[in-house]
């Protein structure tokens, strides 16, 4: 089994492996009752890889060393995603939405990210402005606009995630967006959109005609 998976990687690249095959490569060995691929499928089916070290070790065939390897691989993947940026790229709203789905869609807390662009839609910077519930009491448009002025951004998109999986904008989301839009107008910045991202999709306040 492991030889076949390694040959598949050599021939087609690691990106062509299924989730359970990637996990099988990390785990390395199965048990007498279950092959490594069967064991990997069982783990993914029951947990979706949202588990702790102790939970991993509760599966028959997963010892301390294997559990540590899996957790280390997951953490490395998470850090890579967090370090990925759109800096200096020309992007569309859809590309920003897809990028932030990958970056904060799975976050357990709400994160508000501001994406700053120039007139040519080149990304100047993207920055996490706030972690927590996005409302008028905890985050203010000036926190976003201060950074825009400092880096001479002329266009702005903000994105935040909903950990509960809902892509519906709340009243707080709409009110905050309208306040931010007014602030942008005062200093000559084009407020392009406010997106909500979940694990798999995003929604646009502009598309819904809410700003």
Secondary structure as the mmCIF struct_conf table of DSSP 4:
data_model
#
loop_
_struct_conf.conf_type_id
_struct_conf.id
_struct_conf.beg_label_comp_id
_struct_conf.beg_label_asym_id
_struct_conf.beg_label_seq_id
_struct_conf.end_label_comp_id
_struct_conf.end_label_asym_id
_struct_conf.end_label_seq_id
HELX_RH_AL_P HELX_RH_AL_P1 UNK A 2 UNK A 12
HELX_RH_3T_P HELX_RH_3T_P1 UNK A 14 UNK A 16
BEND BEND1 UNK A 17 UNK A 17
HELX_RH_AL_P HELX_RH_AL_P2 UNK A 19 UNK A 27
BEND BEND2 UNK A 32 UNK A 34
HELX_RH_AL_P HELX_RH_AL_P3 UNK A 36 UNK A 47
TURN_TY1_P TURN_TY1_P1 UNK A 48 UNK A 49
HELX_RH_AL_P HELX_RH_AL_P4 UNK A 53 UNK A 57
TURN_TY1_P TURN_TY1_P2 UNK A 58 UNK A 58
BEND BEND3 UNK A 59 UNK A 59
TURN_TY1_P TURN_TY1_P3 UNK A 60 UNK A 61
HELX_RH_AL_P HELX_RH_AL_P5 UNK A 64 UNK A 83
TURN_TY1_P TURN_TY1_P4 UNK A 87 UNK A 88
STRN STRN1 UNK A 90 UNK A 90
HELX_RH_AL_P HELX_RH_AL_P6 UNK A 93 UNK A 104
TURN_TY1_P TURN_TY1_P5 UNK A 105 UNK A 106
BEND BEND4 UNK A 108 UNK A 109
STRN STRN2 UNK A 111 UNK A 117
TURN_TY1_P TURN_TY1_P6 UNK A 119 UNK A 120
STRN STRN3 UNK A 122 UNK A 122
STRN STRN4 UNK A 123 UNK A 131
BEND BEND5 UNK A 132 UNK A 132
BEND BEND6 UNK A 135 UNK A 135
TURN_TY1_P TURN_TY1_P7 UNK A 136 UNK A 138
HELX_RH_AL_P HELX_RH_AL_P7 UNK A 141 UNK A 150
TURN_TY1_P TURN_TY1_P8 UNK A 151 UNK A 152
STRN STRN5 UNK A 155 UNK A 161
TURN_TY1_P TURN_TY1_P9 UNK A 163 UNK A 164
HELX_LH_PP_P HELX_LH_PP_P1 UNK A 168 UNK A 170
HELX_RH_AL_P HELX_RH_AL_P8 UNK A 171 UNK A 187
TURN_TY1_P TURN_TY1_P10 UNK A 188 UNK A 188
STRN STRN6 UNK A 190 UNK A 197
BEND BEND7 UNK A 199 UNK A 200
STRN STRN7 UNK A 202 UNK A 204
TURN_TY1_P TURN_TY1_P11 UNK A 205 UNK A 209
#
